[in-house]
Amino acid sequence: MDHPLIDLINAKIAAAEAEGAFDNLEGAGQPLPQVEDPENHLVNRLVKEAGGVPEFVSLSRELARLREELRDTGDRTRRKEIMTEMSMMEARIEIARKEHRR
């Protein structure tokens, strides 16, 4: 069963077409650009335009923050905790990089 608004949508598109709203669009008649991942291209573009970054990038930023905290911390117990966190973070970054390459 079609969506209840499909007829309204089609009518609006037909009216816009009749008025010439789709004439002279940028890139008309040209082939679509080649993309590396066509199935996810739109989602990737929207995330990028919204300022999103791949997970490994945000994890790398967190790792840099931990390194800075390690430099500034003199407490041996806290240093050990930070180094454990850094080790786990490095593993997560590697996993995220592999996922991103897929």
Secondary structure, DSSP 8 states (H G I E B T S, - for coil): ---TTHHHHHHHHHHHHHTTTTTT-TTTTS-----S-TTTHHHHHHHHHTT---HHHHHHHHHHHHHHHHHH---HHHHHHHHHHHHHHHHHHHHHHHHHH-
